[in-house]
Amino acid sequence: MFTGLTEAVGRVVKISSSGSILNLRIEAPFSGELKKGQSVCVSGACLTVVDFNDTCFSVEMMNETVKRTKFGAILNKSAGAGMSVNLERALRAGDRLDGHFVLGHVDGVGTVRSLRDDGAGSYIVEVAAPPEIMRQIVGKGSVAIDGVSLTVIDLIGSGPAKCFSVGLIPATLSGSTLGKLKTGDTLNIETDIIGKYILAKLSDTHSGLSNEKLTEMGW
């Protein structure tokens, strides 16, 4: 489990494959502190450390991860080596939860629809996402974009054109890969786990939970 606060920006230095497994070698400042089997959130995807030294560590991705994330499109290109990635080590018991609960289980891929300067170095970004993701996005709720915990400002439009907006403050822009976003870029998106459980219960006809019941309980 993670918080969505980027600990460091790493660099993919090598991409290789073994059968259906994709291996990434990532340069990171905390690499020498890792252990085999630990989890690292790599631009939103929870991956397991399989090897490391003082400067780099290796993680593996199975087909499901490659297909569900933006890595499937990016890492198959020669440009994949050298790409920057947001990195965060797993949350420890007793740590402050300064972002929100991020599992590192990417729901799908979104696209930057627009960016605009909001003044004082901050930006408003509009993100288009598939309907199954948009259904889980709530105004003023939490969302993880490329592993970064952000607050949803608003939902925009309707139907297939529906998207959502988030704000990027200078600290986020300088401390993560989001500072280099441009229109058309793809993004790994993970919606809030609490919302997912509520939607699952509402869809379960045997749970006894409904919109009316939630209203009665003050939600």
C-alpha positions in Angstrom: 0.0 0.0 0.0 1.2 3.5 -0.8 0.2 7.1 -0.2 0.5 8.7 -3.6 3.4 11.0 -2.6 6.3 10.6 -5.0 9.5 9.8 -3.1 11.8 10.1 -6.1 11.8 10.3 -9.9 13.7 7.3 -11.4 14.9 6.5 -14.9 14.3 3.3 -16.8 17.8 2.2 -18.0 17.0 -1.2 -19.5 14.0 -3.1 -20.8 14.2 -6.9 -21.4 11.7 -9.8 -21.6 11.7 -13.4 -20.7 8.7 -15.1 -22.2 5.7 -13.1 -21.2 7.5 -11.3 -18.4 8.8 -7.8 -19.0 11.8 -6.8 -16.9 12.6 -3.1 -16.1 15.9 -1.9 -14.7 15.3 1.4 -12.9 17.9 3.9 -11.6 16.8 5.3 -8.3 18.5 7.1 -5.4 17.2 4.7 -2.8 18.0 1.5 -4.7 20.7 0.4 -2.2 18.2 0.4 0.6 15.8 -2.0 -1.0 15.4 -5.7 -0.4 14.2 -8.5 -2.8 10.5 -9.0 -2.6 9.7 -5.5 -1.5 7.1 -3.5 -3.4 7.7 -0.2 -5.2 5.1 1.9 -6.9 6.4 2.7 -10.4 4.3 5.5 -11.9 1.2 4.0 -10.3 1.9 0.3 -10.7 2.8 -1.8 -7.7 5.8 -3.9 -8.7 8.1 -6.4 -6.9 11.8 -5.9 -6.6 13.6 -8.9 -8.0 17.2 -7.6 -8.0 19.0 -4.4 -6.9 22.4 -2.8 -6.3 23.5 0.6 -5.0 22.2 2.5 -8.1 19.5 0.4 -9.8 16.8 -2.1 -9.1 14.8 -4.5 -11.3 11.1 -5.3 -11.3 9.0 -7.6 -13.4 5.6 -7.1 -15.1 3.3 -9.8 -16.2 1.0 -9.5 -19.2 -2.0 -8.2 -17.1 0.1 -5.2 -15.8 1.4 -4.4 -19.3 -2.0 -4.5 -20.9 -3.8 -2.5 -18.2 -1.2 0.3 -17.9 0.3 2.8 -20.2 3.5 0.7 -20.1 2.1 -1.5 -22.8 2.3 1.3 -25.4 5.4 3.0 -24.1 7.8 0.2 -23.2 7.4 -1.6 -26.5 9.1 1.4 -28.1 12.8 2.0 -28.2 12.0 5.3 -26.5 11.0 3.3 -23.4 14.5 3.1 -22.2 15.4 6.5 -20.6 11.8 7.4 -19.6 11.3 8.9 -16.2 9.0 7.2 -13.7 7.5 8.3 -10.3 8.7 6.1 -7.5 7.4 5.4 -4.0 8.3 2.7 -1.5 5.5 0.9 0.4 3.8 2.6 3.4 5.1 1.4 6.7 2.8 0.9 9.7 2.9 4.0 11.8 3.8 6.3 8.9 1.8 9.5 8.3 -0.8 9.0 5.5 -0.4 12.4 3.8 -2.0 11.4 0.5 -4.6 8.7 0.3 -4.7 4.9 0.2 -3.1 3.9 -3.1 -2.8 0.2 -3.8 -0.8 0.4 -7.0 -3.4 -1.5 -8.9 -4.0 0.6 -12.0 -7.6 0.6 -13.2 -6.8 1.8 -16.7 -5.3 4.5 -18.9 -6.4 8.1 -19.3 -5.3 10.8 -21.7 -4.4 14.5 -21.1 -7.1 16.5 -22.9 -5.8 19.9 -22.0 -3.6 21.9 -19.6 -3.9 25.5 -18.6 -1.9 27.8 -16.4 -3.8 28.6 -13.2 -1.4 31.2 -12.1 1.6 31.2 -9.6 3.0 28.2 -11.4 0.0 25.9 -10.9 -1.8 24.1 -13.7 -5.3 22.6 -14.2 -5.2 19.4 -16.2 -8.3 17.8 -17.8 -8.1 14.0 -18.1 -10.2 11.9 -20.4 -10.8 8.3 -19.2 -13.0 5.3 -20.2 -16.6 5.2 -18.8 -15.8 2.4 -16.4 -13.2 4.7 -14.8 -15.2 7.9 -14.9 -18.0 6.1 -13.1 -15.6 5.8 -10.1 -14.5 9.5 -10.2 -16.1 11.8 -7.7 -15.7 15.6 -7.6 -13.4 16.6 -4.7 -12.5 12.9 -4.2 -9.1 11.3 -4.6 -7.4 9.8 -7.6 -3.9 8.6 -8.3 -2.4 9.6 -11.6 0.9 8.0 -12.5 1.1 7.1 -8.8 0.6 10.7 -7.6 -2.3 11.4 -5.1 -4.4 14.2 -6.5 -7.8 15.8 -5.7 -10.5 15.8 -8.4 -11.6 19.4 -9.0 -14.6 18.7 -11.1 -16.3 16.4 -13.6 -16.7 17.9 -17.0 -19.1 17.1 -19.8 -21.3 14.0 -20.2 -21.4 10.7 -22.1 -18.3 9.6 -24.0 -16.8 13.1 -23.8 -17.0 13.2 -20.0 -13.6 13.9 -18.3 -12.3 15.2 -15.0 -9.9 17.9 -13.9 -7.1 18.0 -11.3 -4.8 20.7 -10.1 -1.0 20.5 -10.1 0.8 22.8 -7.6 4.5 23.7 -8.2 5.7 21.1 -5.6 3.9 18.3 -7.6 5.2 19.7 -10.9 8.8 19.8 -9.7 8.8 16.6 -7.7 7.2 14.2 -10.2 7.0 13.4 -13.9 3.7 15.3 -14.1 5.7 18.5 -14.5 6.5 17.4 -18.1 2.9 16.5 -19.2 1.6 17.6 -22.5 -1.7 17.3 -24.3 -2.2 13.7 -25.6 0.1 12.0 -23.0 -1.2 8.8 -21.5 -1.6 8.3 -17.7 -2.0 5.4 -15.4 -5.2 6.0 -13.3 -6.2 4.4 -10.0 -9.5 5.4 -8.5 -10.2 5.6 -4.8 -10.5 2.1 -3.2 -13.3 3.3 -0.8 -15.4 4.2 -3.8 -14.8 0.9 -5.5 -16.1 -1.0 -2.5 -19.2 1.1 -2.2 -19.9 0.6 -5.9 -19.4 -3.1 -5.6 -21.9 -3.3 -2.7 -24.4 -1.2 -4.6 -24.2 -3.6 -7.5 -24.7 -6.6 -5.2 -28.5 -7.2 -5.0 -28.0 -9.3 -1.9 -26.0 -6.7 0.2 -29.1 -4.7 1.2 -27.2 -1.5 0.4 -28.8 1.1 -1.9 -28.6 4.8 -2.6 -31.7 5.3 -0.4 -30.1 3.4 2.4 -26.9 5.4 2.1 -29.0 8.6 2.3 -30.7 7.4 5.5 -27.2 6.8 7.0 -26.2 10.3 6.2 -24.0 9.7 3.2 
